[in-house]
């Protein structure tokens, strides 16, 4: 038996932004200037936590985490450049009259 839960939507507060639908930097104007720089601390924290769980001795963690962070950031850069080049060539190809 289906029940009508329309009244529930009127009781619940709606968020100011919808994750994965509305980008946060549209609502926070100054965030768009530096949001990519937030990847660096995110990658560092992930690398430190991962290397802390993997290494037997704690003194090996800083070097391993730094090396892992650099590899992840380099991979992000290569992937970003590749996607930018792909976008550039696809837009040129599609604007020259190709279907």
C-alpha angles and dihedrals in degrees: 000000000000119000128204109246097176091116089061093064090056091053098048119081116239119228121248089237134018114233115237090011106059115038111233093226090067089065097038106051100194093047093076090065097064111010093114089059088063088073091073097063090039092055092044093053093047091049093048093049092046094047092045089059093045105044123078094207122050095218090066093059102080096053093042092047092048092049091048091048092052091050092049093048091048090051090050090051094049092047091047093050090047093051091047091052091047091050091048094051094043092052092048091047093049095046094052092070101268115139 
